[in-house]
């Protein structure tokens, strides 16, 4: 493990921590509202983003033996985690403590934005899977997730949204079991 890895992974971990903090703070703020209408599909998307944050952080460990820490490579990783942060920001609504919060309406109005950002994240993650040792075979999972996102973005019907979200969650669970080893 190089000093460069420690230095850069710490920097990237801060961005992941900010993204995860935003998600957790959003959940806590939602629970403090006066009236809360919960959307299971939205809750699953928040879970998908939580998993993506944890996965990014774990995936950094796969770079510990890397000797190429060029500016371009570091900027690529920074762009990837920045897209993840933006998605985490978009999936959480602005929440006023004494207001009513309708997550069903929020999900219907805003899902295309956070799903499109997740599609961009998955697209750029495919390249990361080619670079990080041990993750090349995970590309087919990302391709399947990307196809599901395209379908969900194309067809807004509830049945398609439910199926795509459930399938993305199932693929994420499979990915976690197979590709995220213990440190």
Buried (B, 14 or more C-beta within 10 A) or exposed (E): EEEBBEEBBEEBBEBBEBBBEBBBEBBEBBEEBEEEEEBEBBBBBBBBBBBBBBBBBBBBBBBEEBEEBEEEBBEBBBEBBBBBBBBBBBBBBEBEEEEEBBBEEBBBEBBEEBBBBBBBBBBBBBEBBEBBEEBEEBBEBBBBBBBBBBBBBEEEEEEBBBBBBEBBBEBBEEBEEEBBEEE
